Amino acid sequence: MPGCVLRVGGRSFQPDEFLAGSGLRAYDVWHVGDPVKRRRPDPHRVYKNSGFKSRVSEADGMLRQEVEDAEAFLSRYREDFLRLAADPHLDFCDLDFGYYCRLGQSNAVHDKSVVCVQGEYLPNSFLRLAGELRISVALSLYPNSDEGEEP
């Protein structure tokens, strides 16, 4: 699902304890040994870490807006992210930006002599803040959609 999601976790991380003292709100929390939530549950697949997910942006695949929302989110919850960065039990903390492939929206794509490249831009102010707070960045490219087009 496009948009931007914060994923946080670790083998010994205590998400409930962290969230209780945080302004962050999770839409998904899991613990070591919980069954992995999938479309088709498999009782043999369990989480090997504990963590949570928070919605950062609902800009449905519009990367520029997602990044703006994420930068505001990091600034708003800066103290919580500093606490996370200092937590010795944290194994990962990342922002996953879901966005759409724009290739194929142009007739030129169908001309085999044309090479198409989709480039993305992440501003240094955002990258500096994410790096300072020890947050990794993931870019998840989804198939082309008529909705969520960026100019």
Beta strands, then each sheet from edge to edge (+ up, - down):
strand 1: 3-10
strand 2: 28-30
strand 3: 50-57
strand 4: 92-100
strand 5: 136-142
sheet 1: 2+ 3- 1+ 4- 5-
end
